[in-house]
Amino acid sequence: MLVLSRRNRESVVVGGSDGIHRLLKVTVLDIRGANVKLGFEADSNVPVHRGEVWERINAGRKAGNPSNGVGE
């Protein structure tokens, strides 16, 4: 796991192997106590999910569930 420290309004960019195409940009929007608000910028074809939603989607696929695991 890569761990980075960022201040308010600072970003992290995840790029493609060519170093030019940006896959995802994550920006710290607000920090209040233990809560951090993040903004995500990605192309419309790049899915972005909260961790617990991704886990449900992935569990549904592994179980052979034809639905995507969301909205259950």
Backbone as ProteinMPNN parsed JSONL, in Angstrom:
{"seq_chain_A": "MLVLSRRNRESVVVGGSDGIHRLLKVTVLDIRGANVKLGFEADSNVPVHRGEVWERINAGRKAGNPSNGVGE", "coords_chain_A": {"N_chain_A": [[0.844, -1.177, 0.0], [0.583, 2.15, -0.866], [1.23, 5.045, 0.908], [0.379, 8.343, 1.299], [0.82, 11.723, 2.318], [-1.322, 14.464, 2.24], [-2.305, 17.844, 1.962], [-5.053, 20.161, 2.503], [-6.725, 20.809, -0.53], [-4.69, 19.696, -2.044], [-3.549, 17.202, -4.398], [-3.581, 13.801, -5.682], [-2.457, 11.969, -8.419], [-3.307, 9.299, -10.47], [-1.846, 7.645, -13.006], [-1.717, 6.421, -16.427], [0.286, 3.851, -18.026], [1.771, 5.167, -19.931], [2.364, 7.541, -18.823], [1.159, 9.882, -19.455], [-1.656, 9.832, -19.907], [-4.185, 10.421, -17.69], [-5.687, 8.471, -15.259], [-7.072, 8.722, -12.869], [-7.798, 11.301, -10.584], [-7.379, 12.397, -7.351], [-8.479, 14.607, -4.952], [-7.982, 16.394, -1.95], [-10.598, 17.866, -0.401], [-11.674, 18.929, 1.944], [-10.927, 19.066, 5.41], [-11.94, 18.118, 8.499], [-11.551, 17.651, 11.721], [-11.644, 14.259, 12.346], [-12.667, 13.665, 9.893], [-12.375, 13.495, 6.399], [-12.89, 15.007, 3.327], [-13.024, 13.915, 0.081], [-12.396, 14.488, -3.389], [-13.057, 13.04, -6.539], [-11.818, 12.664, -9.766], [-12.397, 11.255, -12.811], [-12.359, 9.581, -15.998], [-15.458, 8.997, -17.691], [-15.735, 6.315, -18.275], [-14.376, 4.968, -16.328], [-14.993, 3.181, -13.519], [-15.895, 4.301, -10.264], [-16.118, 3.546, -6.946], [-17.299, 3.481, -3.54], [-15.494, 1.73, -1.004], [-16.978, -0.308, 0.402], [-19.162, -0.701, -1.269], [-17.93, -1.618, -3.607], [-16.966, -4.053, -2.6], [-19.403, -5.455, -2.183], [-20.33, -5.625, -4.842], [-18.263, -7.162, -5.982], [-18.447, -9.505, -4.412], [-20.96, -10.413, -5.186], [-20.492, -11.068, -7.856], [-18.619, -13.137, -7.59], [-20.195, -15.052, -6.393], [-21.759, -15.806, -8.428], [-23.993, -14.361, -8.892], [-26.31, -12.809, -10.95], [-26.937, -10.119, -10.79], [-25.487, -6.868, -10.096], [-24.868, -6.611, -7.45], [-25.523, -4.29, -6.203], [-27.912, -2.211, -4.592], [-29.404, -4.055, -3.216]], "CA_chain_A": [[0.0, 0.0, 0.0], [1.259, 3.437, -0.919], [0.629, 6.0, 1.84], [0.825, 9.698, 1.013], [0.208, 12.804, 3.086], [-1.774, 15.571, 1.403], [-2.988, 18.921, 2.673], [-6.266, 20.631, 1.852], [-6.614, 21.213, -1.931], [-3.622, 18.976, -2.741], [-4.081, 16.067, -5.151], [-2.788, 12.645, -6.102], [-2.882, 11.565, -9.751], [-2.97, 7.942, -10.872], [-1.75, 7.738, -14.456], [-1.497, 5.226, -17.226], [1.686, 3.444, -18.189], [2.473, 6.109, -20.792], [2.705, 8.701, -18.014], [0.449, 11.062, -19.935], [-3.092, 9.652, -19.709], [-4.573, 10.379, -16.283], [-6.812, 7.589, -14.986], [-7.817, 9.165, -11.7], [-7.223, 12.372, -9.775], [-8.034, 12.484, -6.051], [-8.134, 15.872, -4.322], [-8.503, 16.636, -0.608], [-11.458, 19.041, -0.475], [-11.924, 19.494, 3.262], [-10.503, 18.265, 6.556], [-12.568, 18.578, 9.74], [-11.34, 16.629, 12.739], [-11.299, 12.944, 11.799], [-13.321, 13.496, 8.596], [-11.707, 14.044, 5.223], [-13.741, 14.975, 2.145], [-12.202, 13.714, -1.111], [-13.024, 14.618, -4.697], [-12.492, 12.102, -7.504], [-12.015, 12.993, -11.178], [-12.026, 10.125, -13.663], [-13.145, 9.482, -17.222], [-16.763, 8.381, -17.447], [-15.648, 4.856, -18.432], [-13.644, 4.419, -15.181], [-15.904, 3.12, -12.383], [-15.382, 4.712, -8.961], [-17.072, 3.114, -5.923], [-16.846, 3.379, -2.154], [-14.948, 0.39, -0.757], [-17.996, -1.292, 0.796], [-19.977, -0.979, -2.456], [-17.103, -2.463, -4.457], [-16.95, -5.389, -1.989], [-20.686, -6.101, -2.475], [-20.338, -5.946, -6.272], [-17.315, -8.25, -6.184], [-18.997, -10.71, -3.775], [-22.062, -10.875, -6.035], [-19.919, -11.694, -9.055], [-17.993, -14.407, -7.202], [-21.258, -16.008, -6.064], [-22.511, -16.116, -9.653], [-25.21, -13.562, -8.883], [-26.359, -12.055, -12.189], [-27.006, -8.676, -10.534], [-24.176, -6.304, -9.792], [-24.683, -6.559, -6.009], [-25.907, -2.983, -5.695], [-29.354, -1.994, -4.457], [-30.056, -5.224, -2.618]], "C_chain_A": [[0.888, 1.239, 0.0], [0.52, 4.392, 0.013], [1.238, 7.365, 1.569], [0.123, 10.678, 1.946], [-0.137, 13.928, 2.12], [-2.45, 16.592, 2.298], [-4.241, 19.297, 1.894], [-5.946, 21.208, 0.474], [-5.427, 20.599, -2.665], [-4.194, 17.695, -3.335], [-3.057, 14.953, -5.303], [-3.346, 12.228, -7.449], [-2.395, 10.151, -10.016], [-3.003, 7.94, -12.39], [-1.571, 6.399, -15.116], [-0.02, 4.952, -17.398], [2.467, 4.395, -19.078], [2.865, 7.384, -20.054], [1.981, 9.964, -18.431], [-1.043, 10.966, -19.62], [-3.409, 9.503, -18.227], [-5.784, 9.487, -16.118], [-7.7, 8.131, -13.884], [-7.062, 10.28, -11.004], [-8.045, 12.464, -8.502], [-7.536, 13.753, -5.371], [-8.758, 15.947, -2.939], [-9.297, 17.939, -0.668], [-11.659, 19.716, 0.873], [-11.445, 18.527, 4.329], [-11.126, 18.887, 7.799], [-12.456, 17.477, 10.77], [-10.884, 15.334, 12.095], [-11.91, 12.699, 10.421], [-12.552, 14.202, 7.494], [-12.658, 13.909, 4.045], [-12.827, 14.928, 0.925], [-13.032, 13.943, -2.367], [-12.304, 13.719, -5.684], [-12.83, 12.571, -8.91], [-11.497, 11.819, -11.994], [-12.855, 10.201, -14.939], [-14.436, 8.737, -16.916], [-16.729, 6.854, -17.583], [-14.866, 4.192, -17.299], [-14.591, 4.385, -13.99], [-15.199, 3.526, -11.083], [-16.46, 4.373, -7.937], [-16.456, 3.286, -4.538], [-16.424, 1.932, -1.927], [-16.004, -0.652, -0.448], [-18.919, -1.631, -0.371], [-19.209, -1.902, -3.394], [-17.066, -3.894, -3.919], [-18.247, -6.139, -2.284], [-20.773, -6.5, -3.943], [-19.46, -7.165, -6.538], [-17.839, -9.56, -5.583], [-20.135, -11.284, -4.614], [-21.562, -11.571, -7.289], [-19.311, -13.046, -8.722], [-19.038, -15.474, -6.922], [-22.084, -16.388, -7.291], [-23.829, -15.384, -9.724], [-25.255, -12.716, -10.155], [-26.47, -10.551, -11.979], [-25.633, -8.171, -10.186], [-23.927, -6.165, -8.294], [-25.101, -5.241, -5.394], [-27.426, -2.906, -5.614], [-30.089, -3.163, -3.864], [-30.451, -4.941, -1.198]], "O_chain_A": [[1.831, 1.342, 0.785], [-0.699, 4.53, -0.088], [2.457, 7.53, 1.604], [-1.034, 10.477, 2.315], [0.68, 14.297, 1.276], [-3.096, 16.234, 3.282], [-4.466, 18.822, 0.78], [-5.013, 21.997, 0.325], [-5.18, 20.957, -3.817], [-5.192, 17.163, -2.847], [-1.859, 15.133, -5.087], [-4.562, 12.14, -7.62], [-1.221, 9.839, -9.815], [-4.042, 8.197, -12.998], [-1.312, 5.385, -14.467], [0.823, 5.736, -16.962], [3.695, 4.438, -19.002], [3.606, 8.211, -20.585], [2.171, 11.014, -17.818], [-1.629, 11.924, -19.117], [-2.948, 8.56, -17.583], [-6.808, 9.712, -16.763], [-8.924, 8.02, -13.946], [-5.842, 10.22, -10.852], [-9.268, 12.595, -8.558], [-6.331, 13.959, -5.227], [-9.927, 15.606, -2.765], [-8.735, 18.996, -0.954], [-11.798, 20.937, 0.943], [-11.547, 17.311, 4.167], [-10.868, 20.048, 8.114], [-13.178, 16.482, 10.706], [-9.875, 15.299, 11.39], [-11.696, 11.638, 9.835], [-12.133, 15.35, 7.639], [-13.177, 12.823, 3.787], [-11.964, 15.788, 0.752], [-14.223, 13.631, -2.403], [-11.076, 13.64, -5.671], [-13.991, 12.844, -9.216], [-10.333, 11.434, -11.894], [-13.924, 10.812, -14.959], [-14.491, 7.937, -15.982], [-17.608, 6.173, -17.056], [-14.706, 2.971, -17.303], [-14.968, 5.442, -13.485], [-14.055, 3.142, -10.839], [-17.589, 4.853, -8.041], [-15.236, 3.241, -4.385], [-16.934, 1.019, -2.577], [-15.945, -1.765, -0.972], [-19.413, -2.756, -0.447], [-19.773, -2.862, -3.92], [-17.128, -4.847, -4.696], [-18.211, -7.328, -2.602], [-21.238, -7.595, -4.259], [-19.869, -8.09, -7.239], [-17.684, -10.618, -6.193], [-20.262, -12.502, -4.741], [-22.15, -12.558, -7.731], [-19.466, -14.0, -9.483], [-18.811, -16.657, -7.178], [-23.004, -17.201, -7.198], [-24.696, -15.738, -10.523], [-24.313, -11.966, -10.413], [-26.14, -9.778, -12.878], [-24.706, -8.959, -9.999], [-22.881, -5.653, -7.895], [-25.04, -5.087, -4.174], [-28.135, -3.46, -6.454], [-31.309, -3.25, -4.004], [-31.014, -5.807, -0.529]]}, "name": "protein", "num_of_chains": 1, "seq": "MLVLSRRNRESVVVGGSDGIHRLLKVTVLDIRGANVKLGFEADSNVPVHRGEVWERINAGRKAGNPSNGVGE"}
